[in-house]
């Protein structure tokens, strides 16, 4: 399935963003960046096709222009382009790509990811620190840009921006994303709920419906994933608070509907296909029972129609008129994948079989796979979004490949590489998928720079890492915090326009040639033991205390 769609894209659509699988042509949709190829890069490595990965990476590095005069979605550019390039960079060494010395802390794909991310930073220059939804890569925020952005658009940056800060040593990315998340979290209602669109300048909700689906979904996902990837317990605590509130006010008979964020009354008894990510996230925090019950509901809709309509009326047991399409979304198979990894339940695996055969039967065309425009009569639309190769097929492939290196890495222990901080073991089993299914290896992040760019003070650094340092360690800690920018409050106050120059120069860089004794002592502290409820493995299994 992957190669049928990939070859069709390369033959008929490249260098356009997407394949038109009915007309066998191409079209630009998200900025004219050969988006499907960027999204498919890491899939080539996961499939073991290293020669094609090398060819595709070289094509993109020659073609991509992060200084193009084009308006782009901050959200989509981050999860697809920045996330895709980051993941491809972290996997490139396995594919024998010519990164030069210093991988994973340097390399051409990482440099390209950083350049794109730096072009997104001007979007954060708001009174609240929450980003605008659109930015011009060359000129910054477009004149007259609306200050209204979706909740997911504000809160889905930490995995990629945090990884960039850890790999490059520049805390600006992680700091900006954390400021946005904290600002968003501070706006939750007295019921503990959030709306789905917010004014990023005034810090006020413009849409008051609370749910887990469209315009909200990946905000919750990133609280868990970034919390684990970046070792930030604060984020997991935020998610657990939301989980309790949404179970109380939004969940009804194992469905999650839409309610008024302030009053809690039902506003729409609709299941959205984007809701289907939720069981997978629940499995990551150990709530497997609830995840399975909700997954069962979603699978019943799939069985009834052969796919998930964008909107489904639960009381009427039918798709909502006008929203009957299935654009090959990955969310259901994503949750199936996570829950099968967590439980090994063959019934969950069978759900994956159902999805596999449905897509193969309904959506396959002569040159790719097409959006199902109406799940009631299975008509097709001439579009194959890039996430089909980035997510849908990838999760299916991994579901049916239990001996894949992503799954066996924790047993094999990964492999050792030399970095500016000395020897480091990478791909040892601790990876997190971004919301576009691009895997980020946590071990690689700790190879390059200190595991947490300090933000507020020496005390904050101690509290977060849980180090319990003695008094004689204070001089060392002050030096370490100073190297990380820890003597200033990076996460407080608005970002001003001057913070992000139009040039590609880093705002700050931590030199790897810091005092060797201090660096060696800090190396010992890169793997703090988190509390039991946060001790998560890559695929959601909770490790027992022993």
N, C-alpha and C positions, 0 to 999 in steps of 0.2 A: 504493500500500500504506500509506504513512504517513497520508494523509488518510482512508482508510477506517477505520483504527484510531483515529486522533485524533478524528474526528467521532463515531465510536461511543462513545468515552470521554466526550466532552463532552456528548453527547446522553443517555447512559444511566447514566453513573457519576459524573461530576463533582458534588460536590467530594470524593467518596470517593477512596481511594488508587489503586485499580485497577479496570479493567473486567472483568466476568465475561462473556466473549464468547459463551457458549452461551445463557445466560439473559437476556442484555442487561440486566444490573443492575450495581451497583457494590459494592465491599467495601473496608474499611480493613485494612491489613496491616502497615504500618511506622510508625504514629503518627498517622494521620488528618491528613495534610498535603497532600492532593491531589497525591500523589507523582508520578503519571504526568504531570500538567501541569508540575510543576517539572522533571522529567526531559526533557520535550519542548520546553522553552522555547528552548534554543539551536538545536534542529533547525528551528524555525520561521524563525529568521534564516538558517540555512544553506540553506533552501529558498527564501528570498527573500520570505516572507510577513510583511512588516514590520507591517502593520496588525493581524494576529492576534497577533503577538508583543506589541505594545503593549497590546492588550486583555487578553491572558493575564497579562502582567506586572502590570498594575494590579489584576486580580482577586486574584493571589497576595499582593501587598503589603498589600491590605486584609484578607486572610484569615489569613495565616500568623501563628502565635503562638509565638515561641521561648521563652516562659515558661510553656508549658502544663505542667500536672501530669501528665506521661506518661513512662513508661520507654521509652527508645529505644536501638537499637543504635548504638554510637559509630561503628562501621565503616560501616553503611548510611547513617546520617544524614550522615556526612562525604562519602562518594563521590556520593550522590544529591542531597541537599539543598544542602550547602555547595558541592560541586562544580558542581551545576546552576546555582545562583544566581551563583557566580563567573563561570562561562562566559557566562551570559546577560548579566551586567553588562559583561563585556569586549566582547561583540558588540553590546550595545544601542546604542552610538553609531552603528554602521552602519545600524541599523534606525530611526534618527531618534528614539530615545527621549529623553524630557525628563530628562536627568541633571543639568542645571544646570552651573555652571562647575566646572572641576576634574577632569572625567573624564579618564583612568581612575582617578584617585586618590580619587574620591568618587562617590557616586551611591546611590540608594535600594536597588538590588539588592545592591550591595556591602555597604551597612550591614546589610541583612538577613542576608547570608551571615556577616558578622562576629558578629552577635548569636547566631546558631545555633552557630557555632564556639566562642564564649566559653562557651556552656552545656555544651560537651563537655569543656572544660579540667579540671573537677574529677575526671574519670576518670583523669587522669595523676598524682593524688596517691597514689602507691604507693611502696614502698621502693625499687623498681628504676627508676621513671620510665616503665615500660610501662603502658599504660592498661587499666582494667577494660573489659569488653566492653559493659556497659550503664550508662547514666546516666539519671537523672530530670532533665528539663530545668529543672524548678523547684527541686528540692531537692538535686541532686547524686547521688552514688553511692547507690543504694538500700541500706537496711540488710540485711545478710546476703548481699549480692551475691557470687557466686563469684569468686575470684581467678583462675580458669582462663579464658584467652582464646586464640583461635586465632592462629597466627603471622601470617596476613594481617591480622587485626584489629589487631595491634600495629604492623605495619609498613606500613600503607597509609594514611598521613596526610600525608606530606611534600609532595606536589604541591599539595594544597589549603591546608594550613597554611603552607607556604612562600610560596605566592602571596599569602595574606592578609597575612603579615608584610611582604612586599615592597610591597604596595599601600597598607597602612595605616601602615607605619613602626613597628608594634608587634612586637618580636622574640619575644614570648611564644609565639606559635603555632609558628613554625619551630623555636624552641629546644626546645619540648616534644616535637615530633615527632622531631627529631634525637636527643634523649636516648633516646627509646624505641627507635629504630633501632640506635643504638650498643649499648644494653643487650642487645637481641636478638642482634645480631651476635656479641657477646662470649660467648654461650652455645653457639655452634656446636661440634660434636663434633670429636674429633681427626681425623676423616675430612673435616672441612669441611662437614658436613651439619647441617641443623636439623630438629627435630621439627615436629609440626603443632599442638600445644597446649602452653601454658606457664603456669605459676603466676606471675602478675605481681608478687606480693608476695615470694615466696621466690626467684624467679629460677631455677626448676627445671622441666624438661620433665615434662609429665604424659602425653604421647603421643609415642612414639619413632619412629613411621614417618616416613621422609623421602621426599618426592616433590615434584612441581611442581604438583600439582592442588589439590583442595579443601582449604581452610583454610590454604594456603600461597601460592598462585599470585601474587596481586598484591603480596606482599612483594618478590619478585624484580623484578616489573614496575616498582615504584616506585624501586628502587635505580637503575635506568637512567634512567627518565623524570625523577625529581627531580634526579638528578645532572646531566642535561643542562639542564633548565629553570632550576635554581638555581645552575648552574655550581659544583657540588661534586664534584670529581674523586674524593674519598674514596668516594662512593657507587658510582660506576662501578667503582672498584677492588674494592669489596666484591662486586659482581655478578660480575666476572670471576673472582674466587676461587671463588664458588659454581659458576659455569659449568664450570670445570675439575673441581671435585670431583664435580659431578653427572654430567658426561660420563664420569668414571671409574667411579663407583659406582652410578649410577641409570640411565643410558642403556644400553639393550640392543637392538641391531639397529635403531637409530633410533627406538625407543620409549622412553618414560620410565616406569618402574614405581615401586613402593614398596619401600624397603629399610629395615633397621634402622639408625638414624642413627649408632650407635656401632660396630656390627659389620659393617655393609655387606651382610649376607645378605638375599636376596630375601624379602619378606613378602607381596607381593600383585602378581601379573603382570596388573594391570588398567590399562587406559587410561580416564581420566575425561574427560568433555566439557570440563571446565574446563582440562585440560591444553592445549587447542588454542590458548591465548594464546601459548604458548612460542615457536613459529616467528616470530611477529611481533616479539617482544622480541629474539630472536636477530638478526633483520634490523637492529634498531636499533644493535647493536654490531658489525655488519659480517659476522656469521657466516651468510652467505646460503646457502652450500652445505648446511650442516647443517639450516638452517631449511627448505629446499625438500624435503630427504629426509624429514624428520619430517612436514611438511605433506602430502606425498604419502600417507603411512600414514594420517593422519587422514581425508583425503579419500576413501580407499578404504572406510573405515567408513561415511562419509556415503553413498557411492554404493550400498553394499550395502543400506542401510536407509532412505535418503531423509532421514536426519537423524542426529544423534549421540545415542546413549543416554547417560544420566548415567554409567553404568559399563559397560565393555566388556571381556570376558575375551579377551585376545589368544590364549592357547593354545587356547581352545575356539572362537574366532571367532564369538562370540555375545554379546548383551547379558547382563549379570549379572541373574539373576532378582530381581525386585523393584526394579530400578533401570533399567527400560527407557524411562523418560520422556525427552522432549526439550522443555524449557520455553522454546523459541524463543531459546536462548542465542546470544550474538553472537561467541563466542571464535574459532570457525573462520573466519567471514567477516572478522573483525578481522585475523587473520593473513594471509588472502588479500589483503586490502586493502594491508597494509604491504608484502607481498612483491611485489605487482604494481607498487606505486609504486617499489620498489627495483630491480626487474628488467625491468619491461615485458613479461614473458613472457606470450604469449597463452594458453598452457596454464593459467597461474594465473588469468587472467581467465575462462576456461571453467569453472574450479571455482566462481567466483562465480555464473556462469549456473546451474550445477547447484543451488546453494543457493537462488537466487532462485525457480526454478521449483518446487523441493520445497516451500518454505514457502507459496507461492501456491496450490499444488495441495492440500497436506495440511491446512493450518492455517487457511485463510480461513473465516470464518463470516459470518452476516448482519450482524453489527455490530462485527467486529474480527478478531483472529487468536488462536487458542486453543493452549494447551499440548498437545503430542502426548503422551498419557499412556502409550502403548506403541508403540515404533517398529516392532514386529513386525507389528501389525495396524492401526496408524495410528488408533487410537481417540483421542478428544479429551477434555481436561479443561477445566473452566469457569474458566480463569484466563489473563490476559494481563499478565505482569509489566511494570513500568514500563520496564525496560531494553529492551523490544522497540522502543519509539519513541526511546529515548535512544541505543541502540547498534546493534541489529541492522539496522534499516531505514536508519539514518544511514550505517553503513559500506557497505551495499549501494549507496545513492545516490551516495556519494562515489566508490566503485569505478567506477561507470559514468558519472562526470561529470568527465572529465579537465581540463576548462577551468574548474572551480570556483575561486572566488577563493582558497580555502585552498591550492590547488595552483599558482596563477599568481602569488601574492603576492610570491614571491621574485624574479620577473621584473619586476613592476610597481613594487616598492619600497614598497608600503603607502601610507600617507598621514600627513600631519603634523598634530599637535594641540598646543595650548598647555596646559602643565601648570604646577604650582607650581615646577618646576625648569626651566621654559623650554620651547622647542619640542622635540617628541619624535615620532619616527616609529613608528607602530603597525601591527600586522598586516602585517608585511613578510616573512613566510614562516617565522618561528621559533615554531611553536606545538607544544604537547604535549597529547595526549589523556589525561585521567585515566582511571581504570579503568572509568568509566561512560561513556566516549567524549565527555566534555565538554572541548572544546579550550580551552587556556589559552595566551594569547599572551605569550611571554617578553619581547617588546619593551615591552609595557604594564607589566610588573613593574619594569623599569628606568626607567620614566618618573616614578615617584612618589617613591622613596626610594633610598638607596644599595643596590646590587645584592646585598649580603650583610650581614645583621645580624651584627655581630661578636660573638664568643662568649667567647673566652678571653683573648687578649692582643694587643698590637700586633704581636708577631712572628707569631702565628697569622694575623692579617689579611694580612700581607705574604706569608706562605708560600702561603696559599690563592689569592690573586690573582696571585701571581708577579710582583710589581711591581718588585722590585729597587730600592727607593728609596735615595736617597743620605742621608747623615747630616743634611743641612740640612732634609730633609723630616720629621724625627722629630716636630717640634712640631705640624705639620699632621696627621700620622697619629695622634698622641695625641688631638688634638681630635676628629678624625673617629671614632676608636674610642670616645671618651667619649660622643659624641652617639648612637652606636649601642648603648651599654651595653657596650662592649668591655672596660671595665676590671673586669668581673666575669665569672666563669665561669658563663655561663648554661646550659651543657650538662652540668654536673657536679652530682652529688648528687641526692637525691630532691626532688620538689616537695612542699611542705607544704600543708596545707589552707588556711592563711591566704594563700597566693599567689593564690588565685582567689576573690575576694569574690563574693557572690551578685549584686551590682550589675553593670551593664553598663559601668562605667567601665573605660577602658583601663588596663592595668598600667603601660604606658609609651608615650609617643608621641614620635617625633622630629619636631621642628618643621621645616617646609619653609623657614622664614625664617632658616636658619643663615647664618653668615658667607658672603657671596656669593663671595669669592675662593676659599675652601676648597671650597665647593660646586661651583664651576666646575672646579677642578682634579680633584675626585672624578669629575665627569661624564666626563672623558677616560678614566677607568679602568674604565668599566662594561662593556667588551667585551674581556676578556683573551683572547688566543689560546690555546686548549687544545692539549694534545699531539695528535698525529695520530689516535691511536686513540679519542680522545674528540670529535673534530671531526665531529659528526653533524648532518645536516639534519633537517628536521621529519619526513620519512618514511623515515629510515633509510639514505639513501645516504651513503657516506663520501666526503668531498671530498678529492681528491688534494692533495698538498702545494703544487702550483703553482697 
